[in-house]
Amino acid sequence: MTEPGHFDEAAGDSSLVDLYENAPCGLLSARADGIVLRVNETFLRMTGHTGDRVVGRPLVDLLDSAGRLFYETRLLPVVLLNDEAREVQLAIIGADGSASPALVNAVAVRDDDGGLRFVRFAIFGATGRRSYELQLLAARRAAEESEARVRVLQGAAATFSRLDTEAHVNEVIAAIFQAAFDASDVVVLAVDRRGSLELTSGPTPLDPYLGDSPERPIAHAAARGENVTVSSPSEADARFPGSAAAMRAARFGALTATPMIHDGAVLGVISCLFRREREFDERTVELQAALARQAAQVLVRLRLQRQLEALALRDQLTGLGNRVMIEGAIQQALHGSGEIRRPVALIFVDLDGFKVINDELGHGIGDDVLKEITRRMSAAVRHEDTVGRLGGDEFLIVCEDTDGDDARAIAERVCDVIRKPLPGAEAYPVTASIGIAVKAADRDSSVSVTTMIDLADQAMYASKQAGKDRITVVLA
């Protein structure tokens, strides 16, 4: 049976026949009862069917079970009601019995009295689209996971920056790991001077597992500086038999051990314990390693602070850190910024008019002025910023997690407090020429301490040449 109103190749419209048969989509016509009237060659090539397998047979025979139900209860009623349906997704059964996704457009053709003559269908293969959608979904998930990872790292960095003792750091490490990885328990251990492991935070549910033998996961991580994952007690049987029995006895199904490493030295190990068996993908291991590096940097910073204080690396007049200490603070800030993609700013402060005070009022008054300016600057910056005296009337301020706008705001506060009259030298105005070097969050982390200081120094001189009492910002 042929479709009413079809063109006739014998009448000379062969070009229209070719257009129909080789259209860039499958074309099919069916009566209201679903019997197929005609199909084009494109549809037959798409499905592998022959014309006699399709024409004269029910359209639903070409659909899977879900498609049949959808066609009868949704698609056909919509076409009868609206005379069309667009981009309906169905699965077409091919000659080999496989189902392929397709997008279907349907249009009703009626006679002069409004009666339904037949329905035309345009069928587009959607396998490529489905693959693209799956790729897009995978890319979106990867982006979301990457964003979540950055949020965890940035949140940890913000929390770590407020800590001032190693005990607090160890407590926070355990809390961050427990929340980020849904661990039942988290154990933090330090490597002491003798190379032994010393518990610093967390419970000790697996005493044998915490021992110093290389057969223990934590000891293995500490000795080799490697991330260790154990997904089940059965895996522990093969890799760490000394801990397998302890895991079963304590009813732990999985664990990880992540070393805290700085400059090649293992400072300690963070271990997550899980009640159930668990597989650990590469992203999880990488995130644990990144958090452990952050923790190591914080521990190094605190230990460096103690060492610097013990060595009295402070300016005797002002009590600020001297050049050695401030360079260490810059180095630590630059190193940390590369890990968590946060900006760093270095503020170079040079006093305008201070030399006149020294020359006319004497060095005693000059020293008092420097002490007062130091007090004012320290009060004007944030708690987490580091202020140091470079020498003479030059000062540096190290600002972590600070972009150009935030650094300028800090510098403006410093300028404001320095402009105020100084006790004992009220008639001698003092201002500040300030240069700021900023390493942006997306910049190469290999910027050196010397480069940062030189750039900030050059920016400061630009402020002086522009008339003093000014702020100049440059990118490192």
KELUM-356050 format. One record per residue (C-alpha): residue in three letters; y, x, z. Coordinates in Angstrom, 3 decimals, padded with zeros to 6 digits. Example, Ala and Ser with C-alpha at 12.3 -4.5 7.8 and 13.67 -1.06 7.14 Angstrom:
<sites>
 type       py       px       pz
  ala -004.500  012.300  007.800
  ser -001.060  013.670  007.140
</sites>
This chain:
<sites>
 type       py       px       pz
  met  000.000  000.000  000.000
  thr  003.387  001.405 -000.992
  glu  006.661  001.185  000.822
  pro  008.914 -001.610 -000.530
  gly  011.843 -000.252 -002.490
  his  010.296  003.181 -003.048
  phe  011.461  005.209 -006.004
  asp  009.315  005.565 -009.112
  glu  008.596  009.006 -010.485
  ala  007.686  007.455 -013.826
  ala  011.201  006.025 -014.064
  gly  012.657  009.513 -014.238
  asp  013.733  010.124 -010.655
  ser  011.487  013.164 -010.128
  ser  014.275  015.028 -008.316
  leu  014.352  012.297 -005.679
  val  010.599  012.479 -005.406
  asp  010.827  016.215 -004.772
  leu  013.584  015.646 -002.209
  tyr  011.384  013.142 -000.396
  glu  008.145  015.075 -000.569
  asn  009.644  018.416  000.421
  ala  012.329  017.301  002.843
  pro  012.951  019.741  005.739
  cys  011.293  017.254  008.095
  gly  008.305  014.969  008.062
  leu  009.017  011.502  006.648
  leu  006.815  008.510  007.386
  ser  007.123  004.733  006.931
  ala  005.122  002.140  008.842
  arg  004.944 -001.648  009.099
  ala  005.884 -003.481  012.289
  asp  002.193 -003.528  013.249
  gly  002.159  000.257  013.006
  ile  000.135  000.669  009.808
  val  001.410  003.715  007.900
  leu  002.731  002.903  004.428
  arg  003.731  006.331  003.184
  val  004.138  009.969  004.278
  asn  005.660  012.966  002.569
  glu  004.095  016.348  001.874
  thr  006.145  018.013  004.619
  phe  004.484  015.845  007.267
  leu  001.034  016.566  005.851
  arg  001.753  020.310  005.907
  met  003.046  020.046  009.479
  thr -000.093  018.316  010.713
  gly -002.803  019.535  008.329
  his -003.788  015.951  007.551
  thr -004.521  014.567  004.107
  gly -002.711  011.529  002.788
  asp -005.794  009.261  002.944
  arg -006.244  010.222  006.624
  val -002.766  008.883  007.408
  val -001.752  006.162  004.918
  gly -003.234  002.760  005.689
  arg -004.130  003.745  009.256
  pro -002.357  002.976  012.567
  leu  000.511  005.299  013.404
  val -000.658  005.505  017.017
  asp -003.781  007.341  015.824
  leu -001.451  010.325  015.242
  leu -000.189  010.325  018.848
  asp -001.692  011.535  022.101
  ser -002.448  009.014  024.858
  ala  000.960  009.351  026.488
  gly  002.658  009.044  023.096
  arg  000.756  005.883  022.235
  leu  001.854  004.235  025.438
  phe  005.466  005.353  024.950
  tyr  005.492  004.177  021.322
  glu  004.200  000.708  022.167
  thr  006.223  000.109  025.340
  arg  009.475  001.956  024.652
  leu  010.028  003.328  021.152
  leu  009.068  000.273  019.068
  pro  010.899 -002.212  021.359
  val  014.074 -000.065  021.164
  val  013.885  000.043  017.356
  leu  013.364 -003.727  017.165
  leu  016.332 -004.275  019.479
  asn  018.801 -001.660  018.200
  asp  017.424 -000.957  014.701
  glu  017.166  002.734  015.551
  ala  016.023  005.329  018.068
  arg  017.155  008.962  018.139
  glu  015.543  012.231  019.283
  val  012.488  010.727  020.918
  gln  010.027  013.425  021.964
  leu  006.390  012.757  021.118
  ala  003.273  014.860  020.656
  ile  001.741  014.620  017.163
  ile -002.020  015.151  016.834
  gly -002.867  017.527  014.003
  ala -005.976  017.630  011.870
  asp -007.497  020.218  014.215
  gly -007.023  017.922  017.210
  ser -004.190  019.930  018.761
  ala -000.999  018.229  019.960
  ser  002.360  019.655  018.841
  pro  005.739  018.581  020.285
  ala  008.035  016.778  017.863
  leu  011.399  015.024  017.886
  val  011.356  011.632  016.140
  asn  014.195  009.529  014.723
  ala  013.339  005.956  013.734
  val  015.325  003.398  011.682
  ala  014.408 -000.249  011.053
  val  014.655 -001.629  007.493
  arg  015.172 -005.394  007.321
  asp  015.238 -007.987  004.561
  asp  018.156 -010.259  003.748
  asp  017.040 -012.751  006.381
  gly  016.887 -010.101  009.110
  gly  013.133 -009.837  009.145
  leu  011.623 -006.422  009.715
  arg  010.175 -004.989  006.507
  phe  009.161 -001.563  007.846
  val  010.312  001.358  009.980
  arg  011.226  004.770  008.628
  phe  010.510  007.818  010.793
  ala  011.916  011.357  010.497
  ile  009.769  013.854  012.380
  phe  010.981  017.334  013.350
  gly  008.692  020.008  014.747
  ala  009.919  020.978  018.224
  thr  007.634  023.910  019.001
  gly  010.452  026.413  018.442
  arg  012.870  024.317  020.447
  arg  010.381  024.031  023.276
  ser  009.899  027.798  023.269
  tyr  013.668  028.310  023.286
  glu  014.078  025.872  026.175
  leu  011.389  027.689  028.136
  gln  013.104  031.019  027.444
  leu  016.444  029.536  028.458
  leu  014.913  028.169  031.662
  ala  013.354  031.555  032.429
  ala  016.688  033.283  031.806
  arg  018.478  030.783  034.038
  arg  015.943  031.306  036.805
  ala  016.265  035.079  036.476
  ala  020.055  034.785  036.680
  glu  019.811  032.539  039.732
  glu  017.403  034.950  041.408
  ser  019.709  037.862  040.608
  glu  022.686  035.951  041.995
  ala  020.733  035.069  045.139
  arg  019.779  038.752  045.531
  val  023.414  039.823  045.255
  arg  024.420  037.150  047.797
  val  021.838  038.450  050.256
  leu  023.031  042.036  049.762
  gln  026.697  041.106  050.041
  gly  026.076  038.975  053.125
  ala  024.164  041.826  054.724
  ala  026.923  044.300  053.837
  ala  029.565  042.052  055.378
  thr  027.491  041.716  058.550
  phe  026.687  045.435  058.746
  ser  030.364  046.376  058.384
  arg  031.149  044.703  061.712
  leu  028.495  046.526  063.729
  asp  029.342  049.469  065.933
  thr  026.035  050.478  067.572
  glu  022.580  051.315  066.286
  ala  021.044  048.750  068.633
  his  023.089  046.001  067.007
  val  022.134  047.275  063.553
  asn  018.425  047.113  064.366
  glu  018.753  043.575  065.707
  val  020.653  042.450  062.630
  ile  018.147  044.149  060.302
  ala  015.340  042.117  061.854
  ala  017.317  038.869  061.590
  ile  018.298  039.468  057.939
  phe  014.756  040.341  056.841
  gln  013.284  037.384  058.701
  ala  015.712  034.949  057.050
  ala  015.610  036.483  053.561
  phe  011.815  036.671  053.284
  asp  010.707  033.882  055.644
  ala  008.742  036.353  057.751
  ser  007.003  035.308  060.960
  asp  007.994  038.541  062.696
  val  010.006  041.624  061.771
  val  009.491  045.021  063.385
  val  012.026  047.863  063.098
  leu  011.029  051.410  063.993
  ala  012.972  054.669  063.957
  val  011.661  058.114  063.113
  asp  012.534  060.410  066.011
  arg  013.236  064.148  065.882
  arg  009.533  064.919  066.149
  gly  008.721  062.642  063.227
  ser  007.082  059.995  065.431
  leu  007.725  056.263  065.130
  glu  009.701  054.623  067.907
  leu  010.028  050.839  068.204
  thr  013.712  049.795  068.160
  ser  013.538  046.042  067.498
  gly  011.013  043.223  067.266
  pro  007.701  042.285  068.914
  thr  004.615  044.459  068.811
  pro  001.831  042.035  067.883
  leu -000.235  044.737  066.212
  asp -000.233  047.824  068.406
  pro -002.953  049.579  066.363
  tyr -001.028  048.758  063.203
  leu  002.116  050.384  064.619
  gly  000.425  053.695  065.335
  asp  001.211  057.047  063.740
  ser -002.049  057.360  061.793
  pro -001.604  057.489  057.994
  glu -004.108  054.625  057.833
  arg -001.424  052.323  059.240
  pro  000.976  050.732  056.719
  ile  004.120  051.636  058.677
  ala  003.027  055.245  059.170
  his  002.148  055.444  055.483
  ala  005.605  054.145  054.514
  ala  007.280  056.599  056.899
  ala  005.213  059.618  055.834
  arg  005.530  059.074  052.081
  gly  008.803  057.183  051.825
  glu  007.027  054.450  049.860
  asn  007.282  050.661  050.003
  val  003.986  049.214  051.212
  thr  002.741  045.658  050.631
  val -000.510  044.197  051.945
  ser -001.175  040.696  050.593
  ser -004.251  039.887  052.689
  pro -006.611  041.280  055.331
  ser -009.121  041.807  052.513
  glu -006.667  044.129  050.796
  ala -006.121  045.895  054.115
  asp -009.892  046.455  054.326
  ala -009.663  048.532  051.161
  arg -006.351  050.308  051.727
  phe -005.685  050.398  055.483
  pro -008.960  049.764  057.307
  gly -007.390  050.835  060.574
  ser -005.129  047.766  060.475
  ala -007.363  045.125  058.894
  ala -009.127  044.148  062.123
  ala -005.825  044.046  063.999
  met -004.321  041.765  061.328
  arg -007.208  039.337  061.642
  ala -007.151  039.422  065.437
  ala -003.419  038.672  065.499
  arg -003.813  036.103  062.698
  phe -001.474  037.765  060.265
  gly -002.257  037.272  056.587
  ala  000.166  039.689  054.922
  leu  002.750  042.367  055.650
  thr  005.272  044.721  054.096
  ala  006.575  048.081  055.302
  thr  009.836  049.352  053.805
  pro  011.235  052.806  054.632
  met  014.936  053.300  055.366
  ile  015.825  056.386  053.328
  his  019.043  058.376  053.086
  asp  019.357  061.582  051.056
  gly  015.566  061.817  050.848
  ala  015.013  061.574  054.605
  val  013.171  058.617  056.152
  leu  015.221  057.286  059.078
  gly  012.845  054.479  059.985
  val  010.705  051.610  058.704
  ile  011.241  047.845  058.532
  ser  008.054  045.762  058.548
  cys  007.751  042.031  057.798
  leu  004.686  040.171  059.106
  phe  003.480  036.880  057.617
  arg  001.032  034.354  059.051
  arg -000.463  033.518  055.660
  glu -001.680  035.599  052.761
  arg  001.116  036.218  050.283
  glu  001.689  037.940  046.960
  phe  004.786  040.127  046.690
  asp  006.465  040.333  043.282
  glu  008.596  043.217  042.072
  arg  011.881  041.428  042.818
  thr  010.909  040.896  046.454
  val  009.988  044.558  046.886
  glu  013.230  045.664  045.199
  leu  015.340  043.413  047.428
  gln  013.626  044.746  050.563
  ala  014.250  048.301  049.376
  ala  017.920  047.553  048.648
  leu  018.439  046.001  052.092
  ala  016.679  048.961  053.685
  arg  019.035  051.342  051.859
  gln  022.004  049.375  053.160
  ala  020.622  049.559  056.677
  ala  020.092  053.306  056.280
  gln  023.686  053.750  055.127
  val  024.966  051.855  058.157
  leu  022.819  053.932  060.509
  val  024.054  057.125  058.839
  arg  027.632  055.934  059.125
  leu  027.245  055.224  062.846
  arg  025.505  058.539  063.436
  leu  028.167  060.330  061.424
  gln  030.835  058.671  063.501
  arg  029.170  059.877  066.669
  gln  028.805  063.386  065.283
  leu  032.407  063.512  064.165
  glu  033.590  062.294  067.522
  ala  031.382  064.817  069.284
  leu  032.809  067.611  067.147
  ala  036.347  066.372  067.867
  leu  037.118  065.958  064.188
  arg  040.362  064.220  064.981
  asp  043.979  065.117  064.618
  gln  045.140  066.377  068.006
  leu  048.617  064.894  067.725
  thr  047.879  061.375  066.496
  gly  044.225  060.899  067.465
  leu  043.409  059.886  063.897
  gly  040.539  061.370  061.921
  asn  041.431  064.611  060.214
  arg  040.804  065.525  056.590
  val  037.091  066.287  057.099
  met  036.481  062.995  058.843
  ile  038.441  060.939  056.331
  glu  036.632  062.567  053.400
  gly  033.335  061.614  055.033
  ala  034.547  058.028  055.356
  ile  035.538  057.977  051.674
  gln  032.147  059.365  050.659
  gln  030.321  056.747  052.702
  ala  032.451  053.942  051.257
  leu  031.855  055.087  047.675
  his  028.114  055.432  048.240
  gly  027.825  051.960  049.732
  ser  029.953  050.291  047.070
  gly  027.573  051.299  044.297
  glu  024.665  049.566  046.000
  ile  026.249  046.173  046.568
  arg  028.838  046.051  043.774
  arg  031.889  045.866  046.044
  pro  035.280  047.548  045.389
  val  036.746  050.420  047.448
  ala  040.445  051.235  047.886
  leu  042.066  054.470  049.124
  ile  045.673  054.172  050.309
  phe  047.787  057.378  050.328
  val  050.857  057.133  052.611
  asp  053.683  059.686  052.489
  leu  056.708  059.245  054.767
  asp  060.209  059.231  053.258
  gly  062.959  060.697  055.498
  phe  060.696  062.281  058.097
  lys  061.704  065.851  057.260
  val  065.328  065.074  058.222
  ile  064.186  063.997  061.687
  asn  062.278  067.239  062.161
  asp  065.182  069.350  060.908
  glu  067.972  067.616  062.852
  leu  066.261  066.245  065.979
  gly  063.548  068.835  066.425
  his  059.789  068.846  066.265
  gly  059.414  067.147  069.645
  ile  061.117  063.984  068.411
  gly  059.271  064.403  065.123
  asp  055.937  064.399  066.924
  asp  056.900  061.260  068.839
  val  057.845  059.584  065.576
  leu  054.465  060.462  064.040
  lys  052.664  059.020  067.062
  glu  054.653  055.786  066.850
  ile  054.057  055.464  063.117
  thr  050.344  056.103  063.683
  arg  050.237  053.322  066.262
  arg  052.022  050.934  063.921
  met  049.821  051.746  060.935
  ser  046.629  051.349  062.961
  ala  047.809  047.921  064.091
  ala  048.781  046.884  060.545
  val  045.427  047.593  058.897
  arg  042.202  045.655  059.348
  his  039.659  046.433  062.039
  glu  037.157  047.762  059.479
  asp  039.656  050.069  057.728
  thr  039.725  053.796  058.519
  val  043.073  055.552  059.018
  gly  043.282  059.358  058.895
  arg  045.981  062.018  058.861
  leu  045.752  064.305  055.851
  gly  048.374  066.680  057.221
  gly  052.125  066.793  057.915
  asp  053.529  063.348  057.163
  glu  050.671  062.288  054.828
  phe  048.041  059.700  055.787
  leu  044.991  058.136  054.129
  ile  043.546  054.673  054.706
  val  039.989  053.922  053.511
  cys  039.396  050.230  052.754
  glu  035.861  049.093  051.921
  asp  035.211  045.828  050.047
  thr  038.875  045.793  048.975
  asp  040.316  045.215  045.511
  gly  043.803  046.055  044.252
  asp  045.457  042.860  045.494
  asp  044.005  043.147  049.000
  ala  044.890  046.855  049.156
  arg  048.467  046.121  048.128
  ala  048.717  043.472  050.868
  ile  047.557  046.041  053.447
  ala  050.003  048.619  052.080
  glu  052.881  046.136  052.253
  arg  052.170  045.562  055.953
  val  052.190  049.335  056.489
  cys  055.526  049.631  054.688
  asp  056.981  046.818  056.770
  val  056.077  048.355  060.140
  ile  057.247  051.844  059.120
  arg  060.686  050.550  058.071
  lys  061.465  049.306  061.585
  pro  063.760  051.535  063.693
  leu  061.970  054.311  065.515
  pro  062.578  054.999  069.232
  gly  064.622  058.168  069.624
  ala  065.487  058.272  065.937
  glu  067.118  054.890  065.344
  ala  069.794  056.370  063.113
  tyr  067.258  058.002  060.827
  pro  065.547  055.493  058.544
  val  061.955  056.240  057.605
  thr  060.067  054.497  054.796
  ala  056.760  055.062  053.016
  ser  055.917  055.910  049.426
  ile  052.391  054.637  048.862
  gly  049.787  055.251  046.174
  ile  046.543  053.273  045.961
  ala  043.389  054.260  044.058
  val  040.874  051.426  043.569
  lys  037.250  051.779  042.450
  ala  036.460  048.318  041.065
  ala  033.159  046.595  041.803
  asp  031.889  047.081  038.241
  arg  032.960  050.718  037.906
  asp  030.627  053.718  037.821
  ser  029.584  054.642  041.358
  ser  029.815  058.395  040.558
  val  033.554  058.601  041.352
  ser  034.032  061.584  043.673
  val  035.974  061.871  046.908
  thr  038.280  064.453  045.336
  thr  038.999  062.184  042.369
  met  039.885  059.288  044.648
  ile  042.265  061.412  046.722
  asp  043.882  062.990  043.642
  leu  044.443  059.610  041.987
  ala  045.930  058.113  045.154
  asp  048.134  061.210  045.531
  gln  049.380  060.872  041.942
  ala  050.113  057.190  042.468
  met  052.063  058.068  045.625
  tyr  054.205  060.544  043.670
  ala  054.838  057.852  041.076
  ser  056.207  055.676  043.891
  lys  058.495  058.513  045.052
  gln  059.795  059.146  041.550
  ala  060.489  055.423  041.117
  gly  062.859  055.428  044.101
  lys  060.622  055.709  047.197
  asp  059.602  052.926  049.586
  arg  057.320  051.607  046.851
  ile  053.637  050.935  046.144
  thr  051.753  052.054  043.030
  val  048.168  051.024  042.272
  val  045.812  052.833  039.856
  leu  042.145  052.331  038.950
  ala  039.668  055.118  039.589
</sites>
